[in-house]
Amino acid sequence: MQKYKGVVAIVLVALMGLFLTLAVIISTGRTDREPLDRAAEQEYRKELRAFLDQAGFSNSGVSMTRAVTRSTADDQEDGEVCQTEYKVLIYHKLIWDLNRTEMSQLLEDITEIDVPMSGCSISYQFEAP
């Protein structure tokens, strides 16, 4: 029995490590909505690029960053409230050639595009390529 104490201790430590790893993964894991959100994000990026192509800014770079803030709330069924915020960066040299009025109009036109992600806020920013 004495010779198995070391093996048992190693197995117990490994199991505890596995348990802690799984607990962290589960607690910070993806929500059930995430695959739907990812598909909606891809669709939105596609629509935004199509709009920019039509507006004369073909081959524009478009990147989206998503930030999800989770907080607890007593009035929610699952006790958790998620606020999703997107930051959309648009890259194209010709955008920088626009005057302030034209750039504001382009931004206004972009904000008119239907956003398939529900319950989120979006900010836009033009970046130099």
C-alpha positions in Angstrom: 0.0 0.0 0.0 2.9 2.3 0.8 4.2 2.1 -2.8 0.9 3.4 -4.2 0.6 6.6 -2.0 2.7 8.6 -4.5 0.7 7.5 -7.5 -2.6 8.2 -5.7 -1.4 11.6 -4.8 -0.4 12.4 -8.4 -3.8 11.2 -9.7 -5.7 13.3 -7.1 -3.7 16.4 -8.0 -4.3 15.8 -11.7 -8.0 15.3 -11.1 -8.2 18.5 -9.1 -6.4 20.4 -11.8 -8.8 19.0 -14.4 -11.8 20.0 -12.3 -10.5 23.5 -11.8 -9.8 23.9 -15.5 -13.3 22.7 -16.4 -14.8 25.0 -13.8 -13.0 28.0 -15.3 -14.0 27.0 -18.9 -17.6 26.6 -17.9 -17.8 29.9 -15.9 -16.3 31.9 -18.8 -17.8 29.8 -21.5 -19.8 30.8 -24.5 -23.5 31.4 -24.3 -26.1 29.5 -26.3 -26.6 32.7 -28.4 -23.0 33.0 -29.5 -23.2 30.9 -32.7 -26.2 33.0 -33.7 -24.4 36.2 -32.9 -21.3 35.1 -34.9 -23.5 34.3 -37.9 -25.2 37.7 -37.6 -21.9 39.5 -37.3 -20.7 37.8 -40.5 -23.9 38.8 -42.3 -23.6 42.4 -41.1 -19.9 42.7 -42.2 -21.0 41.3 -45.6 -23.8 43.9 -45.9 -21.5 46.7 -44.8 -18.8 45.8 -47.4 -21.5 45.6 -50.1 -22.7 49.1 -49.2 -19.1 50.4 -49.2 -18.5 48.8 -52.6 -21.6 50.4 -54.0 -20.6 53.8 -52.5 -17.3 53.7 -54.3 -15.1 52.4 -51.6 -14.4 48.9 -52.9 -12.0 46.6 -51.1 -12.6 48.5 -47.8 -11.2 46.9 -44.7 -13.9 46.3 -42.1 -13.1 44.9 -38.7 -15.4 44.4 -35.8 -14.5 44.1 -32.1 -17.2 42.7 -29.8 -17.2 43.3 -26.0 -19.7 41.6 -23.8 -20.3 42.9 -20.3 -22.0 40.5 -17.9 -23.6 41.6 -14.7 -26.0 40.0 -12.3 -29.6 41.3 -11.9 -32.2 40.0 -9.5 -35.0 40.6 -11.9 -33.6 38.4 -14.7 -34.7 34.8 -15.0 -31.1 33.4 -15.1 -29.7 36.2 -12.9 -27.4 37.5 -15.6 -27.6 40.5 -17.9 -25.4 40.8 -21.0 -24.7 44.1 -22.8 -22.9 43.6 -26.1 -21.0 46.5 -27.7 -19.4 46.5 -31.1 -16.6 48.8 -32.4 -16.5 48.8 -36.2 -13.3 50.1 -37.9 -13.5 50.9 -41.6 -10.3 51.3 -43.6 -10.1 52.9 -47.0 -7.8 55.7 -48.4 -10.6 57.4 -50.3 -12.6 58.0 -47.1 -9.7 60.1 -45.9 -10.1 62.3 -49.0 -13.6 63.2 -48.1 -14.4 66.5 -46.4 -16.0 66.5 -43.0 -19.5 66.9 -44.3 -19.1 64.0 -46.8 -17.6 61.8 -44.1 -20.5 62.6 -41.7 -23.0 61.7 -44.5 -21.2 58.4 -45.1 -21.3 57.6 -41.4 -25.0 58.5 -41.3 -25.7 56.2 -44.3 -23.7 53.4 -42.7 -25.8 53.7 -39.5 -28.9 53.1 -41.6 -27.9 49.6 -42.5 -30.0 47.0 -40.7 -28.1 45.5 -37.8 -29.0 41.8 -37.4 -27.5 41.6 -33.9 -30.2 42.4 -31.4 -29.8 44.4 -28.2 -26.4 45.8 -28.9 -24.7 49.2 -29.4 -22.4 49.9 -32.3 -19.7 52.6 -32.7 -18.0 53.3 -36.0 -14.6 54.7 -36.7 -12.8 55.5 -39.9 -9.1 54.5 -39.9 -6.3 55.4 -42.2 -5.0 52.4 -44.1 
